[in-house]
Amino acid sequence: MNVKVSDEIKELLDTMATRFNVPAFIESDPVQFPRRYEHMQDIEVSAFLTATITWGKRSLILKSAAKMHTIMGASPYDYVMGKGYESLEKTNVHRTFFEDDMAYICRGLNTIYNKYDSIETLFSSNPDKEKRIWEGIRLFREHIQHANSDVSDKSLKHVSNPDNSACKRLHLALRWLVRNDGIVDIGAWKNISPSELQIPLDVHVANISRKLGLLQRKQNDRKAVEELTAVLNGINPSDPILYDFALFGIGESKILEK
């Protein structure tokens, strides 16, 4: 779908991206957790686990993420490779995410690290840059499911299926790991370009995008992600997901409600 973005909407997006993509944003955002670490693998483990619980009130997300990182101790990677998660029980971590769900994902991360030095290697394994983000998500999910072949798949619901889902939380983790403007996002990965990223689409971002005329599709699914990302790519081909900050900021500022 060929959507022409007006100069007025582009100016609004640029203004809001500049206003919200600032260091102060980190203080109230879950990106602060993976930013604590220097080693690649600690950053990756923290990013994927933190992003997994990013739904609901931000204050509650931060509280739950802090709880999860206390469980993991000083090094999330050492926790995963030392299989500390095998002692987890079923205590609640965040809303419908429990300790056994956390163990499920950690078990998968352990398997991935036994095959790859970095999760980036898994995501960048497909030479087709137009497909490898979605393909990386598919491989990531398959590794986690395979690692848990002897337990119930109930926890797999926390790792979205890229066949049809928007995969918002996984795209958020990828935004943190790939975008490299040195402001909010970490930019730890070097082999995937910000231009390859897809928008982390949740209900709020989708609704704001529809009000602005950036998104026509009614369902919040993979096709909607691809549609909106294509429009944003038309505005900023090298860094389309910069506008995730703008869409968030427009929602927070309630500009469209005034």
N, C-alpha and C positions, 0 to 999 in steps of 0.2 A: 504494500500500500504506500503510495507516494504522498506524504503529508508535507505541505509547505508550512514552515514555521514563520510566523510574522516577526518583523523586527521588534515589535513591542514584547512579544513572548520571549524572544531570544534575550532581549535586554533584561527582562525580569529574571530569567534563569541565570544569566551571568552575574547579576547583582546579588541574588540570593546565594549562589555558589560561593562568591567572594565573601559574603557575610558569615556563612556557616562553616566553610572549610578553613578554620583557623585553629591555632593551638588550644584555645580555651574550650573548644568543642570536646576535647579529649576528656576533660574532667567529669563530664556527665554521660560519657558514652562507653559501651563495653570494649571498644578498641583499646582502652587503657590497659587491659589485662595482657594481651599478647605483646604490647609495647614494653612491658616490664623486662623482657628478656633480650639477651644478646645473641645466644646461639640459635641457629636456624631451626633446629628440631623442637626446641622449647617454644619458639614463636609459633610454629606450625600446629603443634598439639594444642596450645592455648587458643589459637585462632579458631580451629575447627570445633573444639569443645565449647568455647564461649559463644560462637555464632549459633551453635545448635540450640541454645536456650534464649535466643533473642526474639522473644515474642511476649507481648504484654507490656506492663508499665516499665519504663526504663529504670526507675528506682528499684523495683523488684528484681529486674534482670541483673543489676549491679550487685545487689545483695546475694543473689543466688550464685553469680559467677565468683564472688569472693569466697563463698562457702566451698565451691568446687575446687578453687585453687588452694584453699587451705588443706583440703583432702590430699591434693597432689604434692604438696610440699614445695621445696625450693626449685625443683626441676621437673616440669611436666613430662619431659622426654624420659628421664630416669624412672619416673613413676610408671610410665607405660612399659618400658623395656624390662623393668624389674617386676612387672605383673602385680603391682600393688593393688590394682583394681580387683583382683580375685578375692580380696577380703571384704569387698563391698557387699552390703545387704540390700534392703529395699527401702531405705530411708528416702524421704522426698528431698529432691535437690531444687527443682523449679517447676511449679505447676504440675503438669502431667509427666515430667521428666524425673525419674527416680535413680537411685544408685545403681540398680541393675541395668538401667538404660545406659548409664555412663560406662559401666563395665563392658557392655556390648560394643560400644564404639571404641573404647580403649583396646579391647581385644583385636579389633580390626586394625587399629593403628599399629599395634605391635606386629601384626602380620605384614603390613605394608613396609614397615621399617626393616623387617627381616629380608625384604626383597629390594628395597630402594634406600639410598642414603637420605633422600629427601622426598617429601610428598610432591614437590615440584617436578621431579623426574617422572612420576606417574602421570601428572597432568600435561606434561609437555612431550609425551611419548608419541603422540599423533602428529605427523609432519604437516597435516592440513590445518592451517591456523584458523580457518573458518569453522572447523568442527571440533577442535580439540578441547575447548572448555566443557562443552556438553559431554564429549566422549570421556574426558577426565572425570567428570562427576559420575558417569556410568561405571567406570572402572573402580573408582573410589568406593562406590556403593557395593559393587560386586565383591571387592576384597573384604569389606566389613561383613557382608552376609556370609561369605565362604568361611571366614574365621570363626563364625558362630554356628556352624552347621549342626552342632550337637545340642543347641539350645533353642528355645522358642524364638521365632522371628518377630515377636510383638514389638521389640525395640527398634526394628528396622523402620518403623513409621517416622522416626526422628531423623532419618537420612533419606531425603526426598528422591523420588524416582524421576529421572530426567526425561522419560518417555512422554510425560504429560504435565508434570508439576512445574511450577515457576522456580522451585529450588531456591527460594529467597535467601535462606540462611547460609546455604553453601556459596551462593554468589556474593554474599556479604563477606564471608571469610576470604574469598578470592580477591575481593576489592581491597581488603586490608593488606593482603600478602603481595599484591601486584602493583597497585598504584604507587607511584614513587615521586610525588611532588614535594616530599619532605615536610609536609604540614601535619596532617592527621594520619593518613594511611602509612603503613610501614614500608612497603616496597622491598621486602626481603627477597622476593623472587626476581630473577633477572632474565630468565629465558622465555617468559611470557610477557607480551606487550599489553599495556593498559587498553590499547585499541581492540584487543580480543575479548575484553570483559563484557558481561551481560548485566543488565540492571537488576539489583536485588528488589524484586517486586513483591510488595505486600499490599494489603487492602488500601492503606492510606496513600501510598505512592501511586497505586493504580487509579484511585478516585481523583486525586489531584491532577494526574496526567489526562484523565478524561475531561475534566473541567477546563483544562487548558487546550484541549483539542489535539493532544499529542498521542492519544491512544483511542482507537475506535473499538477494539475487541472488548466484549462484555465479560468474558471469563478471565479470571486471573490465573492463567496457565502458561505453559512454555511458549505458545504462539504469541501471547500477549507480551511476554518478555522480549521475544525476538522482534515484534512489531515496534515496541517502544524504544528498544536499543537501536534499531535501524534509524528511527527518527532522530534520536540524540546523536547518533553517529554522523548524520547529515549536518549537524550543527558544529560538532567538534570531533572529527574523525580520529584524531590521535588520542583523545581521552574522553570518550562519551559519558563514562560513568561518574565524571566530575559532577554531573547534574543530579546525582543521587543526593548530594548535599542540598542542592537547590530545591528539589521536590520535597525533601524533609523539611527544609526551612520554610517553604511556603505553607506547609501544613501546620507547623509550629506557630507561625506568625498569624495564621488565620486570615491571610490577605484576601482570599477568595470569598470569605464570609462577610467582608466589610462592605 
